[in-house]
Amino acid sequence: MARPKKLRKITNPPKIKGFSPIRPFQGNGSSPVLLDYDEFEALRLSDYELKSQSEAAVEMGISRPTFARIYESARRKVGKSFVEGSPILFQGGPVYFTSEWYSCKDCGCWFNHLNKEDPVIVCPLCRSANTGQSEAIEETNK
């Protein structure tokens, strides 16, 4: 039996759902390429933020060899998409987000706030303004 995957720490999910080639997808037998959130994060940290694999692995809370495998998988998928002209779709995976978490003091709902520039005003579930930032949710994800 395979060992369960350790959760990878992700800052925020991608702002978009994927990419599509300029020429419409012809359906030539190849399906969309599915890129997990941890693979997206590996590309973001290494290629966008120009961090070393060791630095990126520490930020994601995984070992450097695991980071290298995730990064290699992401590069292969992006390459396959470019060569075959397939769209890229982002999907889940064994991840958790480090964005700020809040709780509603009226209904007990936990929610995260992705846009850190805007203040949290209301609970997305009950629309109550009685919300507050919480530290406890991050402890449950470690």
Summary of the structure (lengths in Angstrom):
residues: 142
radius of gyration: 18.1
end to end distance: 23.1
largest distance: 52.7
contacts: 357
relative contact order: 0.19
helix: 33%
strand: 20%
